[in-house]
């Protein structure tokens, strides 16, 4: 009995077989910041604050049986009365090793957990780029990656149903 591995205490797999996600590397693939109306845009603005728009996207590419590149894209801009104060586009990626994750849970792990790990670093890069552009830092609110994943899955199901045979 002493030779068999003990469960982890939660009724799960032995420790050597526990599901793990390892971040092997993370990096900015592309960063763009535009301040198209400077120096006028840096002057104090009267009235309401800027309208800020942010889009988020996640893409993944399998590199090997266990390794995935996950890319988190954050795009946004700030406008006052349709005048652009600033715009940014960041593609921040990481290489993740997925070990002992059941096949049916692999896609959600890659598309939810990996961007969740990348987000704080991408958020900081955007905040610093905006600050370096002459504006107060933009701290993006936390993102619900589970909700984003569900939304993308729902859209994919809708696209499959809207093929050439759909009425």
BELVEN-V399688 format. One line per field, one symbol per residue. ss: DSSP state (A for helix, B for strand, O for the rest). phi: phi as a letter, one per 30 degrees, with the letter a starting at -180 (. if undefined). burial: 1 if it has 9 or more other C-alpha atoms within 8 Angstrom, else 0. A space follows every 10 residues. Layout:
ss = ???
phi = ???
burial = ???
//
This chain:
ss = OOOOOOBOOO OOOBAAAOOB BBBBBBBBBB BBBBOOOOOA AAOOOOOOOO BBBBBBBBBB BBOOOOBBBB BBBBBBBBBB OOBBBBBBBB BBBBBBBBBO OOAAAAAAAA AAAAAAAAAA AAAAAAAAAA AAOOOOOOOO OOOOAAAAAA AAAAAAAAAA AOOOOOO
phi = .dddddddjc icdeedcddb bcddabadda bbbbbdcdde dddecciddd cccbcbbbbb bdcadccbcc cccbbaabbb hicddabbbb ccbbcbccbh ceedcddddd dcddddddee ddedddeddd dddjcdeccd decddddddd dddddddddd dcddddc
burial = 0000001100 0011000101 0010010100 1010100000 1100000000 0000000101 0100011111 1111111111 0001111111 1111111110 1000010111 1111110110 0111011111 1010001100 0000100010 0000000000 0000000
//
